[in-house]
Amino acid sequence: MAGDAKEERDVTRTRLAAERTWLAWWRTGVAVGAVALAVGRVLPGVSHGAHSALRALGIAYAALAIAVLFAGAWRQRGFEGSLRDGEYAPLSSPLVSLLTAVAIGLCLATLAVVAVSL
């Protein structure tokens, strides 16, 4: 009986940790969406050039935000299935590598455009 209660607490704790992780993915997606707005709409208004490049970068950041939100939802769904099956679902290294590479590329492109246009 005591083992069942401990197991139930462990599952509850694990589910709550997964919920916090999903919310972190969500916050990250929303933050990248805010960057998309800043780069695509605010920066073109205060820069002296490269308006179309900044708008294109803003669109790319928005696509990244959508990808992060989908990845977080996909991860949460996979986690629930693995928990139900009593397994562990590791985070996909290719997914993390891809999102990281895209984010670094966008940051470098934004840096280059802003450095040239200001």
N, C-alpha and C positions, 0 to 999 in steps of 0.2 A: 504493500500500500504506500509506504513512504517513498519507494522507488518510482511509483507511478506519478506521485505528486511532483517529485523532482524532475522527472522527464517532461511533465506538462509545463513546469516553470521554464525549463530549458528551451522547449519549443516556443513558448510565448516570448521569451527573451530573444530568441533567434529571429522570430517574425518581426518583433519590434525593431531590431537592428536592421533587418532588411527594409523595413518601412523608412527608417531614417536614411538609409543608403539611397532608396528610390527618391526621397525628397531632396537629397543632395544632387542627384542627377537632374531633377526638376529645377532646382535653384540654378544650377550651372546652365541649363538650357535657357532659362529666363534671363540670366546675366549676359549670355552671348547674344540673345535677342536685343538687349539694351545696347550692347556694343554695336550691333547692326544698325540700330536707329542712330546712334551717335556718329558712326562712320559714314553712313549713307545719307543722312539728312542734316546733321548739325555741322560736321566738318566742311561739306561743300559750301555752306553759307558763310563760313569764316575764313576759308582759304582763298588764295589768289589764283588758283588754277586747279587742274586735275579733277574737275567736278565729276566728269563721267567715270573716271577711274575710282573715285571714292564711292560713287553710287554703286558701281559694280562690286566693289569690296563689301559694301553694306549688304548687298544681295547675297554675296557668298557667306558672310557671317550669319545672315538669316537662315541660309540653308544648313550651316553648321549647327545652329540652334535647334532646328527641326531634327537633324540627325541625332543630336545629343538627347533630345526628348524621346525620340523613338528608341534609341539604344537603352535608355533607362527603363522604359516600359517593357522592352523585350527582356532585359535582365531580370526585372521583377517577376515577370510571367514565368521565365525559366526557373527562377528560384523557387517559386511556389510549387511548381511541378516536381522539382528535385526534393524539396522538403516533404512533400506528400509521399514520394517514393523512398524516402529515407536515404537520399544520396546527396552528394555535394556537387554543385554546379560552378566550376571555376569561371572567372571572368575571362572572356575571349581576348587573348593577347593580340590577335590581328585587329580586332575592333578597336581596342585601346590604342594600338600603334597607328591605325588609320586616322582616328579622331585627333590624336596628338600631332601627327604629321600635317594634317589639314590646318589645325589651329596654329602651328608654328609657321606654316607657309603664309597664312593670312596675316599673322602678326608682322612677318618680315615684309610682305607686300605693302601693308598699311604703313609701316615705318618708312619704307622707300618712297611711297607716294607723298606722305606728309612731309618728309624731309625735303623733297624736291619742290613741293607746291607752296610751302610757307615762307 
